[in-house]
Amino acid sequence: MPRLSFRAILLLGFLLVAGILSTITVSGWLSIEALAHRIHDENHTALTLSAATARLSERSVDLERAARQFIVLGDHALVERFQVALDDAQITIATLESSAGSPSGPLAAWREAAMRIHRAILAGQGGAPMPLLDEDFTALSVQAAALDRQLRANLAQRNQALLQSLDAARDSVILQIAIALTVSALLAAASAWWLLRPLVRIEQAIGALGENRLSEPIRIAGPADLRQLGERLDWLRLRLAELEANRNRVLRHVSHELKTPLASLREGIALLSDGVLGELDARQREVASILEHSTQALQSRIEQLLQYNASQFDARRLDLRDTALLPLLREVGAEQRLLAESREVSIHVRGDAPAVRADAGKLRIAFANLLTNAIAFSPMGGRIELLAGSDGEQVVVDCLDEGPGIDPDELERVFEPFYQGRHNPPAPVQGNGIGLAIVREFVTAHQGRVRALPSACGAHFRIELPYA
């Protein structure tokens, strides 16, 4: 398809639909206009023929009257009157004969009867005896009446044909309108599909960028300007992937470079605390204890950085196999049983879900981190539910607890590394803020998604994974 822009395709679709509708409108108008002219002509012809038939009937009466009077009176003025009536009748007959559909038989019979009467009158005017003309007089009236009947029948047939043409024109216009509407709807649907498909793909691409899924190239088909936007988004994806790789590399280097001097520092503090370099008084031992605690905390933070970087690296290497989720969830619940019992928290695993194509070990880590987080934030005697099910083309795992919950503005941020929410867990041990980040890394690696959903009571996390 040519490289048309979004606006050009919209304009082209509008012009095509408008052109089709305009063509059908003009065609229907021309058809109706032609039919109207035909009806007008038919009405004019019918009126002309009806008037001519009536005039011919009148001339028949005039001819008979003039002829009978001439036979009785012998007045030559009556011959002239007869001739005038006959000439007018001939004009009327010519009018009838020139019209298509006029019955020729009655006209010919009428003319023959009139001419016989005319010849008899002319002969009588010359002194010849007058023959009996009653049959001819009767023929004039009979043929005029027959002409009127046949003409009315012909006009009725023509009116019927005209009504059929009107019905056919109406059906044709209706069919053309239906075809135009169908074609317009198909064009509108095709244009909408052609325009909306890249928009949906752009929305998906932006969502993938927001969820840090940077491995899949962004390819946008469709109008030229939307393809160009897709190219810019792919450039942004590559740039974000480069920045993410640089960040992880810096974290690894910094963590590694800090561990060596930190180990020396801890060793020196241990020598001081053990009195190897001499006994310490109470204040010195207190300072050594503070230093030891600080170095342990610093080492814990460095190990957390290394653990998170290791999880990002491991997420790229999956051992995919058909995995049943419900038994895996029960195993994870059993592994966390001692931690849950220490807080008198009950874990309930239920539901049913089809198998997924997944790395069972990494899913186990994701479920364990999610459950550990729920236990940490649950109150004493709380209840945690792990629910497995399906929704459309996805397998869904829900984790619900009765803790303080998550504020609406933190539903996305809780998956950021080292982010600590506003609500602290009731347990004395604080988390390191990477458990949920590791959950997202492993779930995203399986082409799935993890979300924190709004909940009236406690926290509600949902993991969505594609079917096997």
BELUR-V874120 format. One line per field, one symbol per residue. ss: DSSP state (@ for helix, = for strand, . for the rest). burial: 1 if it has 9 or more other C-alpha atoms within 8 Angstrom, else 0. Layout:
BEGIN
ss = ???
burial = ???
END
This chain:
BEGIN
ss = .....@@@@@@@@@@@@@@@@@@@@@@@@@@@@@@@@@@@@@@@@@@@@@@@@@@@@@@@@@@@@@@@@@@@@..@@@@@@@@@@@@@@@@@@@@@@@.....@@@@@@@@@@@@@@@@@@@@@@........@@@@@@@@@@@@@@@@@@@@@@@@@@@@@@@@@@@@@@@@@@@@@@@@@@@@@@@@@@@@@@@@@@@@@@@@@@@@@.............@@@@@@@@@@@@@@@@@@@@@@@@@@@@@@@@@@@@@@@@@@@@@@@@@@........@@@@@@@@@@@@@@@@@@@@@@@@@@@@@@@@@......===.@@@@@@@@@@@.@@@@@@...======....===.@@@@@@@@@@@@@@@@@@.....=========..=======.......@@@..@@@...................@@@@@@@@@@@...=====......=======..
burial = 000011001100100110011001000100110010001000001100110111111011111101101100010001101100110110011011101001100110110011011001111110000100000110111011111101100110000001000100100010011001100100110010011011101100110110001100010101110110111011001101100000010011001001100100110011111010000100001001101100100010111111011011001001001111110111011001000110111110110011111111011111111111111111100111111111000111111111111100011101110010000010000001111111111111100111111100111111111110
END
